[in-house]
């Protein structure tokens, strides 16, 4: 193990690291926490505009806790992995209930909050409170696996445990906030998965993967598994005023709690659903097909067929707690799944 790993990394960071990220100025616990949750499985370039918009609307833990779920989802819409937003909202409420509206500064207390795992808790402790705590996000796993020549998929317990040992061993006792940002920056900008810039890496001289020509093989990828395809029909129902019918999805499952278009298994069941719910003669229903699209989730592909139908005033069901008629521009204020938002925007 290289004894000067942290000093070398910090010297590289001073010259080449990212020092102008919006959550660094000022680097408050709330801003650090929000950025770390947004950065889970999402790249910095994608996160920045969402972070800035979120901070403009909800500037503190207390304001986040007091916001409605719809407000939070609307600000999150498009970032994906919506359970992160739900957990963030609930964690803020817990901070108000138990910590006086401040983010807990203890590692174990952070770990107890919804949506905060071991690596995220470590990143917050290090960057927000300068507490020595190791992190192991995807960028760090890649750097350490290549530098030490750790084989095996990082999702396997034995490989992950080994990487945690290395992460902890390298974490310094001083400048831990800078070190934490530095190792994430190195993985994101130099030790990238594809086409790593080994010529710009401070560890190229004693990196096992670079020495043995294994940068493409390390870290090992997750064993390939074909994603199945599921199909759904989305109903674009308009009333006489040009408003769309939106429904809140169930509190569990895909897009839980978000607002979306009504769905059916196929066109026949869609016709039957419209006939039953809106009092329309099923034989008179003629849908207008819209361009189909495919949306990818981590575990499957969703093949979406949108069908449009204009309803007469007598056939428009009333608003309810989980059902609303809204003009397309009004729908933007709700939390919508990204593909549904794009579909609605395309209608104009």
Secondary structure, 3 states (H helix, E strand, C coil): CCCCHHHHHHHHHHHHCCCCCHHHCCCCHHHHHHHHHHCCCCCHHHHHHHHHHHHHHCCCHHHHHHCCHHHHHHHHCCCCCCHHHHHHHHHHHHHHHHHCCCCCCCHHHHHCCCCCCHHHHHHHHHHHHCCCCCCCCHHHHHHHHHHHCCCCECCCHHHHHHHHHHHHHHCCCCCHHHHHHHHHHHHHHCCCCCCCCHHHCCCHHHCHHHHCCCCCCCCECCCCCCCEEEEEEEEEEECCCCCEEEEECCCCCCCCCCEEEEEECCHHHHHHHHHHHHCCCHHHCCCEECCCEEEECCCEEEEEEEEEEECCHHHCCCCECCEEEECHHHHCCCCECHHHHHHHHHCC
